[in-house]
Structure formats: structure tokens, C-alpha cells
Amino acid sequence: MSLGVRHDDPDTGRSTGSRAVTTVPSAARATRPGWRDPRLWVGLLILAVSVVGGSRLLAAADDTVAVWAVASDAGPGAALTEDDLVVHRVRFSEPDDLAGYYRTDDALPSDLRLVRAVGAGELLPRGAVGAADQPVDTVELPVAVESEQVPPAVHAGSVVDVYLVGEPARGATAAGEPGTPVLREATVVDAPSADGGFGGAAGRRQLVLAVPQADAAAYFAAVASLESPLLTVVRRG
């Protein structure tokens, strides 16, 4: 489009009638980039790299491993099934440490039991598991304990240590060092309330503990070496 401009003669005041033509450029319309436009492909490439990089970053951030843990306290001789286990996600600082535990995708033995005590929530070590037919030399040991010397949370399945204190009997030498448990990691087989306690004695509880036979013999020797022995039960885990 062009526009005419009229000029007036300064001497006569008349219009010269000449016109100056000015051209106005046409407005340019924005166009969408086509599929052949390299800018489109560069944008798509940047988006794809961002998505892949973000996915890899998230995957690297979660380097935990799902392993089996024991749901509740269990002692030597306790039979285990998958119902007795829970899943914990753990990050191992050393890859070799994982080899000592069962991953959730590992095949568990069809019949297994513990050969040593494992506390509630503890990861299931391969070294604590034996075949169901593996002999475990344990006996059930009944002990009479004052009620105030037993934690209320102790129940069948708990794993406990037993401490023994008292003055040495005349002519006897106290067995064991002071402050050392006379029984370690004993599994409670039965723990009736004080009302049904050992021998019907009020205020006392009978605990039935599963312990190795050699430990039971050592326990009786330690009790016999003291005047008025006092037992204290400490729950593990």
C-alpha cells in the first residue's frame, strides 16, 4: 500500500501537486514449524534426554535391597516359615555384606529352623538357619523368678538373658563372673502369669526356657553355689 503527500510552494502558497509515495510493508503472519523444521527435532531430543536422565537419577537414588527379617523373637530350635518373616529394605555399605542374608527373591529351604536366637526385626542371617532335621541339643529348663525381676513384655517366644546374684554358699566358689549372664539368648517356651506360677508361690513366675543342655548343667551348678540366689530376667531385642 502507498500513500500520497501534497507539498505547498512557500512563495505562492499553491500546491505543487507532486506526491511522494511511501510503501507500507505487509504484516508477516506467524507460521507453525513443520515436521521438517530442525528446531522441532532439537526440542524433542532435549525432552527425551531429560526424561531418560531423570529416570536414571531416581533409580540410582534407591539402591536398597529387599531382604527377609524375623517378625518376632525366636530362639534356637524355632521352626520358621515365610509367615514368620517380614520384608525390610536395607542399604548395604559393602556389597559383600548382602551375601550373609536372605534376599526376598532367594529360595528359602522348604524346612528350616534357627540354630541360634534372632530378635524381632533382625535380618535373617544365613548362619542362623539350619535344616529342620539338624540336631539342636536343647532342653526345656523351668526357672522360678520373682515377678518384679521379669519384664512384663516377656512371653512365649521371647529371647532372654538370665542373671544370677547372691552370696557364695559356705565352702563353695561362686560360678561365673559378677555381671555375667548365667544363661544367654534363652528362648521362652512358656511364661504363665504369676497366678499360675511355679509351685503356686504368690508373686513368682515360672518361665520355661529352651537352652543347650550344657548351659542347663552350668545353671544348676551356679545356683547351688549361692546362698539365697536371686534371678533377674532381661529381655533381648
HELIX and SHEET records of a PDB file:
HELIX    1   1 PRO A   38  ALA A   61  1                                  24    
HELIX    2   2 GLU A   82  ASP A   84  5                                   3    
HELIX    3   3 PRO A   95  GLY A  100  5                                   6    
HELIX    4   4 ARG A  126  ALA A  128  5                                   3    
HELIX    5   5 SER A  147  GLN A  149  5                                   3    
HELIX    6   6 ALA A  194  GLY A  196  5                                   3    
HELIX    7   7 PHE A  198  GLY A  200  5                                   3    
HELIX    8   8 GLN A  213  ALA A  224  1                                  12    
SHEET    1   A 2 SER A   2  LEU A   3  0                                        
SHEET    2   A 2 THR A  22  THR A  23 -1                                        
SHEET    1   B 2 ARG A   6  ASP A   8  0                                        
SHEET    2   B 2 SER A  15  ARG A  19 -1                                        
SHEET    1   C 2 VAL A  65  VAL A  70  0                                        
SHEET    2   C 2 LEU A  85  VAL A  90 -1                                        
SHEET    1   D 3 ALA A  79  LEU A  80  0                                        
SHEET    2   D 3 LEU A 112  LEU A 114 -1                                        
SHEET    3   D 3 VAL A 129  ALA A 131 -1                                        
SHEET    1   E 5 THR A 138  GLU A 146  0                                        
SHEET    2   E 5 ARG A 204  PRO A 212 -1                                        
SHEET    3   E 5 LEU A 183  ASP A 190 -1                                        
SHEET    4   E 5 VAL A 159  PRO A 168 -1                                        
SHEET    5   E 5 LEU A 226  ARG A 235 -1                                        
END                                                                             
